Amino acid sequence: MTDADYSRKLDELDRLLNDPDTRLEPSRVWALLAEVSRVEQPPGITPAARQSGIPGSLPAP
């Protein structure tokens, strides 16, 4: 999965969960979560970035 694909999926997930004008689609939320969870380490996010608190980085596991 490319960085752009990963970002698009996270953006869609964020929209589905947080946009009050968007109808919640549980099956799509679960499908997106399954897809992004298959990525062992998110593209473009290094372990150092996760620990540094850089915006958009994931917390250390």
N, CA, C and O atoms as CSV, one atom per row, in Angstrom:
chain,resi,resn,atom,element,x,y,z
A,1,MET,N,N,0.853,-1.167,0.000
A,1,MET,CA,C,0.000,0.000,0.000
A,1,MET,C,C,0.902,1.233,0.000
A,1,MET,O,O,1.858,1.313,0.771
A,2,THR,N,N,0.592,2.178,-0.857
A,2,THR,CA,C,1.405,3.392,-0.947
A,2,THR,C,C,1.028,4.363,0.172
A,2,THR,O,O,-0.006,4.208,0.822
A,3,ASP,N,N,1.873,5.353,0.384
A,3,ASP,CA,C,1.577,6.392,1.375
A,3,ASP,C,C,0.246,7.068,1.054
A,3,ASP,O,O,-0.559,7.333,1.946
A,4,ALA,N,N,0.027,7.344,-0.238
A,4,ALA,CA,C,-1.203,8.029,-0.650
A,4,ALA,C,C,-2.432,7.161,-0.358
A,4,ALA,O,O,-3.445,7.666,0.125
A,5,ASP,N,N,-2.345,5.861,-0.647
A,5,ASP,CA,C,-3.467,4.950,-0.360
A,5,ASP,C,C,-3.761,4.911,1.132
A,5,ASP,O,O,-4.915,4.990,1.555
A,6,TYR,N,N,-2.708,4.789,1.916
A,6,TYR,CA,C,-2.849,4.724,3.368
A,6,TYR,C,C,-3.506,6.003,3.893
A,6,TYR,O,O,-4.425,5.945,4.710
A,7,SER,N,N,-3.031,7.147,3.425
A,7,SER,CA,C,-3.589,8.432,3.856
A,7,SER,C,C,-5.045,8.574,3.446
A,7,SER,O,O,-5.863,9.059,4.227
A,8,ARG,N,N,-5.381,8.155,2.226
A,8,ARG,CA,C,-6.770,8.224,1.762
A,8,ARG,C,C,-7.684,7.372,2.642
A,8,ARG,O,O,-8.786,7.790,2.999
A,9,LYS,N,N,-7.218,6.191,2.981
A,9,LYS,CA,C,-8.031,5.298,3.816
A,9,LYS,C,C,-8.235,5.897,5.210
A,9,LYS,O,O,-9.336,5.832,5.757
A,10,LEU,N,N,-7.190,6.474,5.778
A,10,LEU,CA,C,-7.323,7.111,7.092
A,10,LEU,C,C,-8.238,8.330,7.023
A,10,LEU,O,O,-9.027,8.565,7.938
A,11,ASP,N,N,-8.137,9.102,5.947
A,11,ASP,CA,C,-9.014,10.265,5.785
A,11,ASP,C,C,-10.473,9.834,5.678
A,11,ASP,O,O,-11.354,10.444,6.285
A,12,GLU,N,N,-10.724,8.775,4.902
A,12,GLU,CA,C,-12.094,8.287,4.770
A,12,GLU,C,C,-12.619,7.779,6.114
A,12,GLU,O,O,-13.763,8.041,6.485
A,13,LEU,N,N,-11.773,7.058,6.829
A,13,LEU,CA,C,-12.154,6.553,8.142
A,13,LEU,C,C,-12.475,7.711,9.092
A,13,LEU,O,O,-13.474,7.671,9.811
A,14,ASP,N,N,-11.634,8.729,9.091
A,14,ASP,CA,C,-11.862,9.901,9.921
A,14,ASP,C,C,-13.186,10.568,9.561
A,14,ASP,O,O,-13.948,10.952,10.448
A,15,ARG,N,N,-13.460,10.706,8.276
A,15,ARG,CA,C,-14.711,11.322,7.830
A,15,ARG,C,C,-15.919,10.499,8.278
A,15,ARG,O,O,-16.900,11.049,8.778
A,16,LEU,N,N,-15.843,9.189,8.098
A,16,LEU,CA,C,-16.960,8.327,8.486
A,16,LEU,C,C,-17.253,8.400,9.986
A,16,LEU,O,O,-18.409,8.355,10.406
A,17,LEU,N,N,-16.201,8.511,10.777
A,17,LEU,CA,C,-16.375,8.506,12.231
A,17,LEU,C,C,-16.680,9.878,12.827
A,17,LEU,O,O,-17.312,9.971,13.879
A,18,ASN,N,N,-16.233,10.943,12.160
A,18,ASN,CA,C,-16.296,12.257,12.801
A,18,ASN,C,C,-17.130,13.315,12.101
A,18,ASN,O,O,-17.429,14.344,12.706
A,19,ASP,N,N,-17.512,13.104,10.867
A,19,ASP,CA,C,-18.275,14.112,10.140
A,19,ASP,C,C,-19.767,13.909,10.427
A,19,ASP,O,O,-20.344,12.894,10.035
A,20,PRO,N,N,-20.387,14.872,11.109
A,20,PRO,CA,C,-21.802,14.689,11.458
A,20,PRO,C,C,-22.730,14.646,10.239
A,20,PRO,O,O,-23.860,14.170,10.343
A,21,ASP,N,N,-22.270,15.134,9.100
A,21,ASP,CA,C,-23.081,15.118,7.881
A,21,ASP,C,C,-22.927,13.826,7.082
A,21,ASP,O,O,-23.598,13.640,6.067
A,22,THR,N,N,-22.054,12.944,7.531
A,22,THR,CA,C,-21.810,11.676,6.831
A,22,THR,C,C,-22.496,10.546,7.583
A,22,THR,O,O,-22.359,10.407,8.799
A,23,ARG,N,N,-23.231,9.751,6.834
A,23,ARG,CA,C,-23.914,8.599,7.431
A,23,ARG,C,C,-22.881,7.538,7.817
A,23,ARG,O,O,-22.037,7.165,7.002
A,24,LEU,N,N,-22.946,7.065,9.034
A,24,LEU,CA,C,-22.030,6.032,9.504
A,24,LEU,C,C,-22.322,4.720,8.793
A,24,LEU,O,O,-23.460,4.250,8.781
A,25,GLU,N,N,-21.293,4.136,8.203
A,25,GLU,CA,C,-21.410,2.854,7.517
A,25,GLU,C,C,-20.497,1.852,8.235
A,25,GLU,O,O,-19.321,1.735,7.889
A,26,PRO,N,N,-21.027,1.128,9.228
A,26,PRO,CA,C,-20.186,0.230,10.024
A,26,PRO,C,C,-19.379,-0.761,9.188
A,26,PRO,O,O,-18.217,-1.021,9.503
A,27,SER,N,N,-19.963,-1.312,8.142
A,27,SER,CA,C,-19.217,-2.289,7.336
A,27,SER,C,C,-18.023,-1.645,6.648
A,27,SER,O,O,-16.976,-2.278,6.513
A,28,ARG,N,N,-18.163,-0.388,6.207
A,28,ARG,CA,C,-17.045,0.312,5.564
A,28,ARG,C,C,-15.978,0.654,6.599
A,28,ARG,O,O,-14.785,0.544,6.316
A,29,VAL,N,N,-16.395,1.067,7.797
A,29,VAL,CA,C,-15.437,1.368,8.864
A,29,VAL,C,C,-14.594,0.140,9.169
A,29,VAL,O,O,-13.370,0.233,9.256
A,30,TRP,N,N,-15.246,-1.022,9.334
A,30,TRP,CA,C,-14.519,-2.250,9.639
A,30,TRP,C,C,-13.610,-2.653,8.478
A,30,TRP,O,O,-12.499,-3.132,8.705
A,31,ALA,N,N,-14.062,-2.467,7.254
A,31,ALA,CA,C,-13.232,-2.811,6.088
A,31,ALA,C,C,-11.982,-1.929,6.039
A,31,ALA,O,O,-10.882,-2.420,5.787
A,32,LEU,N,N,-12.152,-0.640,6.279
A,32,LEU,CA,C,-10.999,0.263,6.285
A,32,LEU,C,C,-10.035,-0.077,7.415
A,32,LEU,O,O,-8.819,-0.081,7.220
A,33,LEU,N,N,-10.577,-0.363,8.593
A,33,LEU,CA,C,-9.714,-0.743,9.716
A,33,LEU,C,C,-8.933,-2.011,9.406
A,33,LEU,O,O,-7.756,-2.116,9.751
A,34,ALA,N,N,-9.573,-2.966,8.763
A,34,ALA,CA,C,-8.889,-4.213,8.396
A,34,ALA,C,C,-7.761,-3.932,7.414
A,34,ALA,O,O,-6.678,-4.506,7.530
A,35,GLU,N,N,-8.008,-3.052,6.450
A,35,GLU,CA,C,-6.985,-2.748,5.449
A,35,GLU,C,C,-5.783,-2.042,6.064
A,35,GLU,O,O,-4.644,-2.426,5.801
A,36,VAL,N,N,-6.017,-1.018,6.876
A,36,VAL,CA,C,-4.886,-0.277,7.436
A,36,VAL,C,C,-4.168,-1.080,8.516
A,36,VAL,O,O,-2.981,-0.866,8.760
A,37,SER,N,N,-4.873,-1.997,9.163
A,37,SER,CA,C,-4.210,-2.789,10.206
A,37,SER,C,C,-3.274,-3.840,9.618
A,37,SER,O,O,-2.408,-4.360,10.321
A,38,ARG,N,N,-3.439,-4.155,8.337
A,38,ARG,CA,C,-2.539,-5.120,7.685
A,38,ARG,C,C,-1.163,-4.545,7.415
A,38,ARG,O,O,-0.214,-5.292,7.176
A,39,VAL,N,N,-1.045,-3.234,7.450
A,39,VAL,CA,C,0.236,-2.584,7.207
A,39,VAL,C,C,1.074,-2.750,8.465
A,39,VAL,O,O,0.725,-2.242,9.531
A,40,GLU,N,N,2.188,-3.471,8.326
A,40,GLU,CA,C,3.023,-3.742,9.502
A,40,GLU,C,C,3.533,-2.449,10.117
A,40,GLU,O,O,3.434,-2.252,11.328
A,41,GLN,N,N,4.073,-1.576,9.292
A,41,GLN,CA,C,4.483,-0.253,9.745
A,41,GLN,C,C,3.943,0.730,8.731
A,41,GLN,O,O,4.253,0.617,7.545
A,42,PRO,N,N,3.148,1.686,9.160
A,42,PRO,CA,C,2.566,2.627,8.221
A,42,PRO,C,C,3.632,3.267,7.345
A,42,PRO,O,O,4.694,3.642,7.841
A,43,PRO,N,N,3.363,3.396,6.050
A,43,PRO,CA,C,4.335,3.987,5.126
A,43,PRO,C,C,4.715,5.393,5.559
A,43,PRO,O,O,3.860,6.180,5.964
A,44,GLY,N,N,5.995,5.704,5.471
A,44,GLY,CA,C,6.466,7.043,5.759
A,44,GLY,C,C,6.532,7.402,7.229
A,44,GLY,O,O,6.927,8.519,7.566
A,45,ILE,N,N,6.158,6.494,8.114
A,45,ILE,CA,C,6.209,6.792,9.547
A,45,ILE,C,C,7.264,5.890,10.176
A,45,ILE,O,O,7.099,4.673,10.262
A,46,THR,N,N,8.329,6.505,10.605
A,46,THR,CA,C,9.424,5.753,11.205
A,46,THR,C,C,9.190,5.584,12.694
A,46,THR,O,O,8.416,6.339,13.282
A,47,PRO,N,N,9.837,4.612,13.316
A,47,PRO,CA,C,9.697,4.466,14.770
A,47,PRO,C,C,10.064,5.745,15.516
A,47,PRO,O,O,9.441,6.075,16.526
A,48,ALA,N,N,11.083,6.474,15.019
A,48,ALA,CA,C,11.483,7.720,15.676
A,48,ALA,C,C,10.369,8.754,15.589
A,48,ALA,O,O,10.139,9.497,16.544
A,49,ALA,N,N,9.673,8.810,14.455
A,49,ALA,CA,C,8.575,9.765,14.293
A,49,ALA,C,C,7.437,9.434,15.246
A,49,ALA,O,O,6.820,10.336,15.814
A,50,ARG,N,N,7.155,8.155,15.424
A,50,ARG,CA,C,6.075,7.769,16.339
A,50,ARG,C,C,6.386,8.206,17.757
A,50,ARG,O,O,5.492,8.661,18.471
A,51,GLN,N,N,7.627,8.079,18.177
A,51,GLN,CA,C,7.992,8.400,19.548
A,51,GLN,C,C,8.164,9.895,19.767
A,51,GLN,O,O,8.106,10.363,20.904
A,52,SER,N,N,8.376,10.650,18.694
A,52,SER,CA,C,8.634,12.081,18.836
A,52,SER,C,C,7.379,12.905,19.005
A,52,SER,O,O,7.445,14.069,19.398
A,53,GLY,N,N,6.220,12.304,18.709
A,53,GLY,CA,C,4.981,13.058,18.814
A,53,GLY,C,C,4.708,13.930,17.611
A,53,GLY,O,O,3.916,14.868,17.701
A,54,ILE,N,N,5.346,13.646,16.481
A,54,ILE,CA,C,5.098,14.397,15.265
A,54,ILE,C,C,3.634,14.249,14.903
A,54,ILE,O,O,3.122,13.130,14.878
A,55,PRO,N,N,2.937,15.361,14.616
A,55,PRO,CA,C,1.523,15.275,14.251
A,55,PRO,C,C,1.308,14.305,13.098
A,55,PRO,O,O,2.051,14.308,12.117
A,56,GLY,N,N,0.282,13.479,13.235
A,56,GLY,CA,C,-0.013,12.489,12.207
A,56,GLY,C,C,0.719,11.173,12.402
A,56,GLY,O,O,0.459,10.205,11.687
A,57,SER,N,N,1.638,11.127,13.370
A,57,SER,CA,C,2.347,9.884,13.617
A,57,SER,C,C,1.571,9.046,14.628
A,57,SER,O,O,0.764,9.564,15.400
A,58,LEU,N,N,1.822,7.792,14.607
A,58,LEU,CA,C,1.126,6.871,15.498
A,58,LEU,C,C,1.886,6.724,16.804
A,58,LEU,O,O,3.109,6.865,16.819
A,59,PRO,N,N,1.200,6.446,17.888
A,59,PRO,CA,C,1.900,6.206,19.148
A,59,PRO,C,C,2.724,4.917,19.080
A,59,PRO,O,O,2.378,3.986,18.353
A,60,ALA,N,N,3.784,4.879,19.823
A,60,ALA,CA,C,4.621,3.685,19.856
A,60,ALA,C,C,3.805,2.508,20.387
A,60,ALA,O,O,3.021,2.669,21.323
A,61,PRO,N,N,3.987,1.317,19.790
A,61,PRO,CA,C,3.216,0.148,20.243
A,61,PRO,C,C,3.582,-0.269,21.643
A,61,PRO,O,O,3.024,-1.233,22.166
